[in-house]
Amino acid sequence: MKITKEEILHLANLSRLTLTDEEIENLNMEGIIEFANELGKLDINDVAPTNHILDINNAFREDVIKKSYDRDDILKNAPQKQRGCFLVPQIVE
């Protein structure tokens, strides 16, 4: 299946990618599509569905209470502070 440059540019645009002419020329889209078609031919009826490679659920660390830094010591390094917190410029209008 031959993929045209226009089709590659369309796919790149949909993917929000910017490709140079050199990158487009170096793409092996036919090989990628052929590989995907080969994957589609595989018999996976005996393969259990997998949504993660590791069978781990909710692997949380233990809560450990430990000594932290003193707030006043940390705020000594702040260029600006207000009510015990760092004061930063507004970034959302």
N, C-alpha and C positions, 0 to 999 in steps of 0.2 A: 504494500500500500504506500503510494507516494504522497508525502506531506509537502504542501507548497509553503513557500516563505510567508505568504499572506496568512495561512492557517497557523503557522508558528507564531507570527506576530499577534494574531487574534488570541491564541491561548496565553501568550505572555501578557497581553493586556488584561485578560480576565484574571490572571494570577497576580496582577500588579507588579510585573517584572519588566525591566528594561534590558533588552538584549542588543549587543552590538552585532554588526554584520558578521564579524568573525565568529562570535558565539553561535549565531544562527547556522553558519556553515558547518561548524564543528558538532552540532547536535546530530545525534543518530536516532531521530524519531522513529524511523522504520524499525530499527532494532529494538527500541523500547516497546513499540506496539506489538511487534512479533513476540517479544518475551512475555508481555501481558496476555497475549492470545494463548501462548503455551501454558501459562499458569491457569488459564481458564479451562484447559483440557484435563487438568489433574483430577484424579478421583479422590475426593476428600470425604467421602461418606463415612469412613471409619475414624475420622479425626474429630476429636471433641472440640467444640467451640471454645475459643480462648479470647479473653479480653485483656489479659495481662500476662506477660511471660512468667512472672513469679506468682505463686499462690499465697500471697501475704495480704491479710486484711487488717486494717487498723493497727499497724505496727508503731505504736507510740512509745516514747521513752518514759521512764518513770519520772514523776515529778520530784525534783530534789530542791529543797530550799537551801540556798547558799547566800553568803554575804555578797552584797552588791556594792557598787560605788556610792558614795555620798552625793546626793543631788547638788548640794552647794558647791562641792569640789568640781563637778562636771560643768556646772553653769559658769564657773570662773572663766572658762575658755570660750563662752558664747559671745559673739560680737553684739548681739542684742538678746534680751530676755524679758519675759513678762509673766508674772504670776507663777514663777517656778518652772517655766517652760522656755525652750528656744523660740525666739521670734524670727520668723522667716518671711520673705516677701510673698505677697499674694500671687498665686500662679493660676487660679481659676477665677474667671470673671463672673 
